[in-house]
């Protein structure tokens, strides 16, 4: 199996798509003054981007914060 196209998509086009979706959701949350929803959009954006780009420091930071509140991500 050849996964070169998937790897190319994950490294080049996926961050652009995720950023566009996160901006739209953030503006919608900001406009409706739903601050918890805005924070969760940004949190999920950072976690997904860190997983796709390989930034383990940000992911480990949020993993430690969630572990402090009793949420274990494995």
mmCIF file as gemmi writes it, N, C-alpha and C atoms, coordinates in Angstrom:
data_model
loop_
_atom_site.group_PDB
_atom_site.id
_atom_site.type_symbol
_atom_site.label_atom_id
_atom_site.label_alt_id
_atom_site.label_comp_id
_atom_site.label_asym_id
_atom_site.label_entity_id
_atom_site.label_seq_id
_atom_site.pdbx_PDB_ins_code
_atom_site.Cartn_x
_atom_site.Cartn_y
_atom_site.Cartn_z
_atom_site.occupancy
_atom_site.B_iso_or_equiv
_atom_site.pdbx_formal_charge
_atom_site.auth_seq_id
_atom_site.auth_asym_id
_atom_site.pdbx_PDB_model_num
ATOM 1 N N . UNK Axp A 1 ? 0.833 -1.176 0 1 0 ? 1 A 1
ATOM 2 C CA . UNK Axp A 1 ? 0 0 0 1 0 ? 1 A 1
ATOM 3 C C . UNK Axp A 1 ? 0.878 1.239 0 1 0 ? 1 A 1
ATOM 4 N N . UNK Axp A 2 ? 0.443 2.228 -0.711 1 0 ? 2 A 1
ATOM 5 C CA . UNK Axp A 2 ? 1.192 3.469 -0.818 1 0 ? 2 A 1
ATOM 6 C C . UNK Axp A 2 ? 0.442 4.566 -0.066 1 0 ? 2 A 1
ATOM 7 N N . UNK Axp A 3 ? 1.086 5.1 0.964 1 0 ? 3 A 1
ATOM 8 C CA . UNK Axp A 3 ? 0.475 6.133 1.785 1 0 ? 3 A 1
ATOM 9 C C . UNK Axp A 3 ? 1.115 7.5 1.558 1 0 ? 3 A 1
ATOM 10 N N . UNK Axp A 4 ? 1.795 7.694 0.449 1 0 ? 4 A 1
ATOM 11 C CA . UNK Axp A 4 ? 2.452 8.966 0.186 1 0 ? 4 A 1
ATOM 12 C C . UNK Axp A 4 ? 1.445 10.107 0.032 1 0 ? 4 A 1
ATOM 13 N N . UNK Axp A 5 ? 0.325 9.836 -0.634 1 0 ? 5 A 1
ATOM 14 C CA . UNK Axp A 5 ? -0.681 10.885 -0.8 1 0 ? 5 A 1
ATOM 15 C C . UNK Axp A 5 ? -1.323 11.263 0.528 1 0 ? 5 A 1
ATOM 16 N N . UNK Axp A 6 ? -1.569 10.277 1.383 1 0 ? 6 A 1
ATOM 17 C CA . UNK Axp A 6 ? -2.127 10.561 2.702 1 0 ? 6 A 1
ATOM 18 C C . UNK Axp A 6 ? -1.138 11.375 3.534 1 0 ? 6 A 1
ATOM 19 N N . UNK Axp A 7 ? 0.121 11.009 3.49 1 0 ? 7 A 1
ATOM 20 C CA . UNK Axp A 7 ? 1.139 11.747 4.23 1 0 ? 7 A 1
ATOM 21 C C . UNK Axp A 7 ? 1.259 13.178 3.699 1 0 ? 7 A 1
ATOM 22 N N . UNK Axp A 8 ? 1.167 13.35 2.402 1 0 ? 8 A 1
ATOM 23 C CA . UNK Axp A 8 ? 1.221 14.68 1.809 1 0 ? 8 A 1
ATOM 24 C C . UNK Axp A 8 ? 0.012 15.513 2.256 1 0 ? 8 A 1
ATOM 25 N N . UNK Axp A 9 ? -1.161 14.907 2.279 1 0 ? 9 A 1
ATOM 26 C CA . UNK Axp A 9 ? -2.362 15.611 2.724 1 0 ? 9 A 1
ATOM 27 C C . UNK Axp A 9 ? -2.261 16.001 4.191 1 0 ? 9 A 1
ATOM 28 N N . UNK Axp A 10 ? -1.79 15.066 5.031 1 0 ? 10 A 1
ATOM 29 C CA . UNK Axp A 10 ? -1.687 15.332 6.466 1 0 ? 10 A 1
ATOM 30 C C . UNK Axp A 10 ? -0.682 16.43 6.777 1 0 ? 10 A 1
ATOM 31 N N . UNK Axp A 11 ? 0.359 16.539 5.988 1 0 ? 11 A 1
ATOM 32 C CA . UNK Axp A 11 ? 1.386 17.526 6.305 1 0 ? 11 A 1
ATOM 33 C C . UNK Axp A 11 ? 1.155 18.869 5.631 1 0 ? 11 A 1
ATOM 34 N N . UNK Axp A 12 ? 0.402 18.911 4.534 1 0 ? 12 A 1
ATOM 35 C CA . UNK Axp A 12 ? 0.255 20.166 3.8 1 0 ? 12 A 1
ATOM 36 C C . UNK Axp A 12 ? -1.159 20.733 3.825 1 0 ? 12 A 1
ATOM 37 N N . UNK Axp A 13 ? -2.147 19.959 3.412 1 0 ? 13 A 1
ATOM 38 C CA . UNK Axp A 13 ? -3.493 20.499 3.267 1 0 ? 13 A 1
ATOM 39 C C . UNK Axp A 13 ? -4.332 20.424 4.539 1 0 ? 13 A 1
ATOM 40 N N . UNK Axp A 14 ? -4.134 19.432 5.372 1 0 ? 14 A 1
ATOM 41 C CA . UNK Axp A 14 ? -4.951 19.28 6.568 1 0 ? 14 A 1
ATOM 42 C C . UNK Axp A 14 ? -4.82 20.462 7.53 1 0 ? 14 A 1
ATOM 43 N N . UNK Axp A 15 ? -3.622 20.961 7.806 1 0 ? 15 A 1
ATOM 44 C CA . UNK Axp A 15 ? -3.549 22.13 8.7 1 0 ? 15 A 1
ATOM 45 C C . UNK Axp A 15 ? -4.295 23.35 8.165 1 0 ? 15 A 1
ATOM 46 N N . UNK Axp A 16 ? -4.297 23.548 6.871 1 0 ? 16 A 1
ATOM 47 C CA . UNK Axp A 16 ? -5.025 24.681 6.29 1 0 ? 16 A 1
ATOM 48 C C . UNK Axp A 16 ? -6.526 24.479 6.487 1 0 ? 16 A 1
ATOM 49 N N . UNK Axp A 17 ? -7.004 23.278 6.234 1 0 ? 17 A 1
ATOM 50 C CA . UNK Axp A 17 ? -8.418 22.968 6.407 1 0 ? 17 A 1
ATOM 51 C C . UNK Axp A 17 ? -8.845 23.103 7.869 1 0 ? 17 A 1
ATOM 52 N N . UNK Axp A 18 ? -8.042 22.555 8.78 1 0 ? 18 A 1
ATOM 53 C CA . UNK Axp A 18 ? -8.365 22.641 10.2 1 0 ? 18 A 1
ATOM 54 C C . UNK Axp A 18 ? -8.349 24.084 10.7 1 0 ? 18 A 1
ATOM 55 N N . UNK Axp A 19 ? -7.417 24.877 10.212 1 0 ? 19 A 1
ATOM 56 C CA . UNK Axp A 19 ? -7.349 26.276 10.609 1 0 ? 19 A 1
ATOM 57 C C . UNK Axp A 19 ? -8.581 27.034 10.131 1 0 ? 19 A 1
ATOM 58 N N . UNK Axp A 20 ? -9.008 26.777 8.916 1 0 ? 20 A 1
ATOM 59 C CA . UNK Axp A 20 ? -10.2 27.44 8.392 1 0 ? 20 A 1
ATOM 60 C C . UNK Axp A 20 ? -11.44 27.072 9.212 1 0 ? 20 A 1
ATOM 61 N N . UNK Axp A 21 ? -11.587 25.809 9.532 1 0 ? 21 A 1
ATOM 62 C CA . UNK Axp A 21 ? -12.732 25.36 10.331 1 0 ? 21 A 1
ATOM 63 C C . UNK Axp A 21 ? -12.664 25.967 11.733 1 0 ? 21 A 1
ATOM 64 N N . UNK Axp A 22 ? -11.479 25.989 12.336 1 0 ? 22 A 1
ATOM 65 C CA . UNK Axp A 22 ? -11.327 26.551 13.677 1 0 ? 22 A 1
ATOM 66 C C . UNK Axp A 22 ? -11.623 28.044 13.692 1 0 ? 22 A 1
ATOM 67 N N . UNK Axp A 23 ? -11.234 28.765 12.658 1 0 ? 23 A 1
ATOM 68 C CA . UNK Axp A 23 ? -11.516 30.2 12.589 1 0 ? 23 A 1
ATOM 69 C C . UNK Axp A 23 ? -13.018 30.444 12.476 1 0 ? 23 A 1
ATOM 70 N N . UNK Axp A 24 ? -13.69 29.673 11.641 1 0 ? 24 A 1
ATOM 71 C CA . UNK Axp A 24 ? -15.142 29.833 11.479 1 0 ? 24 A 1
ATOM 72 C C . UNK Axp A 24 ? -15.865 29.531 12.787 1 0 ? 24 A 1
ATOM 73 N N . UNK Axp A 25 ? -15.494 28.436 13.447 1 0 ? 25 A 1
ATOM 74 C CA . UNK Axp A 25 ? -16.132 28.082 14.72 1 0 ? 25 A 1
ATOM 75 C C . UNK Axp A 25 ? -15.803 29.091 15.817 1 0 ? 25 A 1
ATOM 76 N N . UNK Axp A 26 ? -14.586 29.62 15.806 1 0 ? 26 A 1
ATOM 77 C CA . UNK Axp A 26 ? -14.194 30.609 16.805 1 0 ? 26 A 1
ATOM 78 C C . UNK Axp A 26 ? -14.964 31.912 16.63 1 0 ? 26 A 1
ATOM 79 N N . UNK Axp A 27 ? -15.117 32.35 15.397 1 0 ? 27 A 1
ATOM 80 C CA . UNK Axp A 27 ? -15.875 33.579 15.141 1 0 ? 27 A 1
ATOM 81 C C . UNK Axp A 27 ? -17.338 33.399 15.539 1 0 ? 27 A 1
ATOM 82 N N . UNK Axp A 28 ? -17.89 32.233 15.232 1 0 ? 28 A 1
ATOM 83 C CA . UNK Axp A 28 ? -19.277 31.951 15.605 1 0 ? 28 A 1
ATOM 84 C C . UNK Axp A 28 ? -19.447 31.959 17.124 1 0 ? 28 A 1
ATOM 85 N N . UNK Axp A 29 ? -18.516 31.351 17.847 1 0 ? 29 A 1
ATOM 86 C CA . UNK Axp A 29 ? -18.581 31.319 19.304 1 0 ? 29 A 1
ATOM 87 C C . UNK Axp A 29 ? -18.375 32.709 19.892 1 0 ? 29 A 1
ATOM 88 N N . UNK Axp A 30 ? -17.451 33.467 19.331 1 0 ? 30 A 1
ATOM 89 C CA . UNK Axp A 30 ? -17.168 34.821 19.8 1 0 ? 30 A 1
ATOM 90 C C . UNK Axp A 30 ? -18.395 35.713 19.615 1 0 ? 30 A 1
ATOM 91 N N . UNK Axp A 31 ? -19.03 35.576 18.463 1 0 ? 31 A 1
ATOM 92 C CA . UNK Axp A 31 ? -20.188 36.402 18.14 1 0 ? 31 A 1
ATOM 93 C C . UNK Axp A 31 ? -21.352 36.115 19.09 1 0 ? 31 A 1
ATOM 94 N N . UNK Axp A 32 ? -21.535 34.854 19.464 1 0 ? 32 A 1
ATOM 95 C CA . UNK Axp A 32 ? -22.621 34.465 20.368 1 0 ? 32 A 1
ATOM 96 C C . UNK Axp A 32 ? -22.221 34.55 21.837 1 0 ? 32 A 1
ATOM 97 N N . UNK Axp A 33 ? -21.017 34.99 22.124 1 0 ? 33 A 1
ATOM 98 C CA . UNK Axp A 33 ? -20.467 35.125 23.472 1 0 ? 33 A 1
ATOM 99 C C . UNK Axp A 33 ? -20.531 33.817 24.262 1 0 ? 33 A 1
ATOM 100 N N . UNK Axp A 34 ? -20.189 32.738 23.599 1 0 ? 34 A 1
ATOM 101 C CA . UNK Axp A 34 ? -20.101 31.422 24.243 1 0 ? 34 A 1
ATOM 102 C C . UNK Axp A 34 ? -18.617 31.149 24.5 1 0 ? 34 A 1
ATOM 103 N N . UNK Axp A 35 ? -18.15 31.591 25.644 1 0 ? 35 A 1
ATOM 104 C CA . UNK Axp A 35 ? -16.708 31.568 25.923 1 0 ? 35 A 1
ATOM 105 C C . UNK Axp A 35 ? -16.2 30.153 26.168 1 0 ? 35 A 1
ATOM 106 N N . UNK Axp A 36 ? -17.004 29.304 26.773 1 0 ? 36 A 1
ATOM 107 C CA . UNK Axp A 36 ? -16.585 27.914 26.988 1 0 ? 36 A 1
ATOM 108 C C . UNK Axp A 36 ? -16.461 27.179 25.662 1 0 ? 36 A 1
ATOM 109 N N . UNK Axp A 37 ? -17.381 27.45 24.751 1 0 ? 37 A 1
ATOM 110 C CA . UNK Axp A 37 ? -17.314 26.841 23.423 1 0 ? 37 A 1
ATOM 111 C C . UNK Axp A 37 ? -16.092 27.343 22.659 1 0 ? 37 A 1
ATOM 112 N N . UNK Axp A 38 ? -15.791 28.624 22.799 1 0 ? 38 A 1
ATOM 113 C CA . UNK Axp A 38 ? -14.601 29.185 22.159 1 0 ? 38 A 1
ATOM 114 C C . UNK Axp A 38 ? -13.333 28.533 22.699 1 0 ? 38 A 1
ATOM 115 N N . UNK Axp A 39 ? -13.265 28.37 24.008 1 0 ? 39 A 1
ATOM 116 C CA . UNK Axp A 39 ? -12.105 27.716 24.605 1 0 ? 39 A 1
ATOM 117 C C . UNK Axp A 39 ? -11.963 26.272 24.172 1 0 ? 39 A 1
ATOM 118 N N . UNK Axp A 40 ? -13.083 25.572 24.068 1 0 ? 40 A 1
ATOM 119 C CA . UNK Axp A 40 ? -13.007 24.17 23.654 1 0 ? 40 A 1
ATOM 120 C C . UNK Axp A 40 ? -12.611 24.043 22.185 1 0 ? 40 A 1
ATOM 121 N N . UNK Axp A 41 ? -13.068 24.974 21.344 1 0 ? 41 A 1
ATOM 122 C CA . UNK Axp A 41 ? -12.656 24.965 19.935 1 0 ? 41 A 1
ATOM 123 C C . UNK Axp A 41 ? -11.148 25.162 19.841 1 0 ? 41 A 1
ATOM 124 N N . UNK Axp A 42 ? -10.636 26.121 20.58 1 0 ? 42 A 1
ATOM 125 C CA . UNK Axp A 42 ? -9.194 26.377 20.544 1 0 ? 42 A 1
ATOM 126 C C . UNK Axp A 42 ? -8.397 25.218 21.129 1 0 ? 42 A 1
ATOM 127 N N . UNK Axp A 43 ? -8.912 24.61 22.194 1 0 ? 43 A 1
ATOM 128 C CA . UNK Axp A 43 ? -8.227 23.469 22.802 1 0 ? 43 A 1
ATOM 129 C C . UNK Axp A 43 ? -8.157 22.292 21.837 1 0 ? 43 A 1
ATOM 130 N N . UNK Axp A 44 ? -9.275 21.953 21.21 1 0 ? 44 A 1
ATOM 131 C CA . UNK Axp A 44 ? -9.268 20.844 20.262 1 0 ? 44 A 1
ATOM 132 C C . UNK Axp A 44 ? -8.42 21.146 19.036 1 0 ? 44 A 1
ATOM 133 N N . UNK Axp A 45 ? -8.418 22.404 18.612 1 0 ? 45 A 1
ATOM 134 C CA . UNK Axp A 45 ? -7.573 22.794 17.485 1 0 ? 45 A 1
ATOM 135 C C . UNK Axp A 45 ? -6.096 22.579 17.818 1 0 ? 45 A 1
ATOM 136 N N . UNK Axp A 46 ? -5.683 23.008 18.996 1 0 ? 46 A 1
ATOM 137 C CA . UNK Axp A 46 ? -4.283 22.852 19.387 1 0 ? 46 A 1
ATOM 138 C C . UNK Axp A 46 ? -3.905 21.384 19.508 1 0 ? 46 A 1
ATOM 139 N N . UNK Axp A 47 ? -4.782 20.579 20.083 1 0 ? 47 A 1
ATOM 140 C CA . UNK Axp A 47 ? -4.48 19.155 20.245 1 0 ? 47 A 1
ATOM 141 C C . UNK Axp A 47 ? -4.4 18.457 18.886 1 0 ? 47 A 1
ATOM 142 N N . UNK Axp A 48 ? -5.361 18.716 18.007 1 0 ? 48 A 1
ATOM 143 C CA . UNK Axp A 48 ? -5.354 18.064 16.69 1 0 ? 48 A 1
ATOM 144 C C . UNK Axp A 48 ? -4.154 18.512 15.869 1 0 ? 48 A 1
ATOM 145 N N . UNK Axp A 49 ? -3.829 19.807 15.917 1 0 ? 49 A 1
ATOM 146 C CA . UNK Axp A 49 ? -2.664 20.298 15.177 1 0 ? 49 A 1
ATOM 147 C C . UNK Axp A 49 ? -1.372 19.71 15.731 1 0 ? 49 A 1
ATOM 148 N N . UNK Axp A 50 ? -1.291 19.565 17.044 1 0 ? 50 A 1
ATOM 149 C CA . UNK Axp A 50 ? -0.075 18.997 17.61 1 0 ? 50 A 1
ATOM 150 C C . UNK Axp A 50 ? 0.083 17.53 17.226 1 0 ? 50 A 1
ATOM 151 N N . UNK Axp A 51 ? -1.032 16.818 17.087 1 0 ? 51 A 1
ATOM 152 C CA . UNK Axp A 51 ? -0.949 15.422 16.673 1 0 ? 51 A 1
ATOM 153 C C . UNK Axp A 51 ? -0.597 15.289 15.197 1 0 ? 51 A 1
ATOM 154 N N . UNK Axp A 52 ? -1.145 16.16 14.348 1 0 ? 52 A 1
ATOM 155 C CA . UNK Axp A 52 ? -0.861 16.048 12.924 1 0 ? 52 A 1
ATOM 156 C C . UNK Axp A 52 ? 0.526 16.544 12.564 1 0 ? 52 A 1
ATOM 157 N N . UNK Axp A 53 ? 1.03 17.538 13.287 1 0 ? 53 A 1
ATOM 158 C CA . UNK Axp A 53 ? 2.339 18.093 12.968 1 0 ? 53 A 1
ATOM 159 C C . UNK Axp A 53 ? 3.455 17.489 13.817 1 0 ? 53 A 1
ATOM 160 N N . UNK Axp A 54 ? 3.117 16.725 14.832 1 0 ? 54 A 1
ATOM 161 C CA . UNK Axp A 54 ? 4.133 16.072 15.633 1 0 ? 54 A 1
ATOM 162 C C . UNK Axp A 54 ? 4.683 16.907 16.777 1 0 ? 54 A 1
ATOM 163 N N . UNK Axp A 55 ? 3.962 17.943 17.188 1 0 ? 55 A 1
ATOM 164 C CA . UNK Axp A 55 ? 4.394 18.76 18.322 1 0 ? 55 A 1
ATOM 165 C C . UNK Axp A 55 ? 3.906 18.103 19.599 1 0 ? 55 A 1
ATOM 166 N N . UNK Axp A 56 ? 4.748 17.341 20.248 1 0 ? 56 A 1
ATOM 167 C CA . UNK Axp A 56 ? 4.31 16.596 21.425 1 0 ? 56 A 1
ATOM 168 C C . UNK Axp A 56 ? 4.297 17.449 22.684 1 0 ? 56 A 1
ATOM 169 N N . UNK Axp A 57 ? 4.999 18.56 22.696 1 0 ? 57 A 1
ATOM 170 C CA . UNK Axp A 57 ? 5.048 19.398 23.888 1 0 ? 57 A 1
ATOM 171 C C . UNK Axp A 57 ? 3.704 19.995 24.233 1 0 ? 57 A 1
ATOM 172 N N . UNK Axp A 58 ? 2.99 20.519 23.242 1 0 ? 58 A 1
ATOM 173 C CA . UNK Axp A 58 ? 1.674 21.112 23.475 1 0 ? 58 A 1
ATOM 174 C C . UNK Axp A 58 ? 0.681 20.036 23.901 1 0 ? 58 A 1
ATOM 175 N N . UNK Axp A 59 ? 0.736 18.904 23.234 1 0 ? 59 A 1
ATOM 176 C CA . UNK Axp A 59 ? -0.173 17.802 23.565 1 0 ? 59 A 1
ATOM 177 C C . UNK Axp A 59 ? 0.076 17.316 24.994 1 0 ? 59 A 1
ATOM 178 N N . UNK Axp A 60 ? 1.334 17.173 25.385 1 0 ? 60 A 1
ATOM 179 C CA . UNK Axp A 60 ? 1.644 16.723 26.739 1 0 ? 60 A 1
ATOM 180 C C . UNK Axp A 60 ? 1.216 17.738 27.788 1 0 ? 60 A 1
ATOM 181 N N . UNK Axp A 61 ? 1.303 19.023 27.458 1 0 ? 61 A 1
ATOM 182 C CA . UNK Axp A 61 ? 0.87 20.066 28.379 1 0 ? 61 A 1
ATOM 183 C C . UNK Axp A 61 ? -0.628 19.957 28.65 1 0 ? 61 A 1
ATOM 184 N N . UNK Axp A 62 ? -1.435 19.867 27.596 1 0 ? 62 A 1
ATOM 185 C CA . UNK Axp A 62 ? -2.875 19.742 27.786 1 0 ? 62 A 1
ATOM 186 C C . UNK Axp A 62 ? -3.263 18.399 28.387 1 0 ? 62 A 1
ATOM 187 N N . UNK Axp A 63 ? -2.494 17.373 28.094 1 0 ? 63 A 1
ATOM 188 C CA . UNK Axp A 63 ? -2.735 16.065 28.691 1 0 ? 63 A 1
ATOM 189 C C . UNK Axp A 63 ? -2.518 16.124 30.206 1 0 ? 63 A 1
ATOM 190 N N . UNK Axp A 64 ? -1.505 16.852 30.639 1 0 ? 64 A 1
ATOM 191 C CA . UNK Axp A 64 ? -1.248 17.005 32.069 1 0 ? 64 A 1
ATOM 192 C C . UNK Axp A 64 ? -2.341 17.819 32.747 1 0 ? 64 A 1
ATOM 193 N N . UNK Axp A 65 ? -2.83 18.858 32.071 1 0 ? 65 A 1
ATOM 194 C CA . UNK Axp A 65 ? -3.916 19.657 32.639 1 0 ? 65 A 1
ATOM 195 C C . UNK Axp A 65 ? -5.174 18.815 32.79 1 0 ? 65 A 1
ATOM 196 N N . UNK Axp A 66 ? -5.517 18.044 31.757 1 0 ? 66 A 1
ATOM 197 C CA . UNK Axp A 66 ? -6.699 17.194 31.843 1 0 ? 66 A 1
ATOM 198 C C . UNK Axp A 66 ? -6.529 16.081 32.877 1 0 ? 66 A 1
ATOM 199 N N . UNK Axp A 67 ? -5.322 15.572 33.018 1 0 ? 67 A 1
ATOM 200 C CA . UNK Axp A 67 ? -5.065 14.545 34.036 1 0 ? 67 A 1
ATOM 201 C C . UNK Axp A 67 ? -5.243 15.119 35.438 1 0 ? 67 A 1
ATOM 202 N N . UNK Axp A 68 ? -4.921 16.398 35.618 1 0 ? 68 A 1
ATOM 203 C CA . UNK Axp A 68 ? -5.115 17.054 36.903 1 0 ? 68 A 1
ATOM 204 C C . UNK Axp A 68 ? -6.591 17.071 37.288 1 0 ? 68 A 1
ATOM 205 N N . UNK Axp A 69 ? -7.463 17.213 36.299 1 0 ? 69 A 1
ATOM 206 C CA . UNK Axp A 69 ? -8.901 17.222 36.551 1 0 ? 69 A 1
ATOM 207 C C . UNK Axp A 69 ? -9.518 15.83 36.482 1 0 ? 69 A 1
ATOM 208 N N . UNK Axp A 70 ? -8.706 14.793 36.361 1 0 ? 70 A 1
ATOM 209 C CA . UNK Axp A 70 ? -9.186 13.426 36.396 1 0 ? 70 A 1
ATOM 210 C C . UNK Axp A 70 ? -9.539 12.828 35.046 1 0 ? 70 A 1
ATOM 211 N N . UNK Axp A 71 ? -9.176 13.515 33.948 1 0 ? 71 A 1
ATOM 212 C CA . UNK Axp A 71 ? -9.466 12.997 32.617 1 0 ? 71 A 1
ATOM 213 C C . UNK Axp A 71 ? -8.193 12.389 32.06 1 0 ? 71 A 1
ATOM 214 N N . UNK Axp A 72 ? -8.189 11.072 31.87 1 0 ? 72 A 1
ATOM 215 C CA . UNK Axp A 72 ? -6.999 10.383 31.419 1 0 ? 72 A 1
ATOM 216 C C . UNK Axp A 72 ? -7.106 10.079 29.93 1 0 ? 72 A 1
ATOM 217 N N . UNK Axp A 73 ? -6.123 10.55 29.145 1 0 ? 73 A 1
ATOM 218 C CA . UNK Axp A 73 ? -6.127 10.319 27.71 1 0 ? 73 A 1
ATOM 219 C C . UNK Axp A 73 ? -5.318 9.095 27.292 1 0 ? 73 A 1
ATOM 220 N N . UNK Axp A 74 ? -4.736 8.432 28.243 1 0 ? 74 A 1
ATOM 221 C CA . UNK Axp A 74 ? -4.004 7.216 27.913 1 0 ? 74 A 1
ATOM 222 C C . UNK Axp A 74 ? -2.531 7.384 27.778 1 0 ? 74 A 1
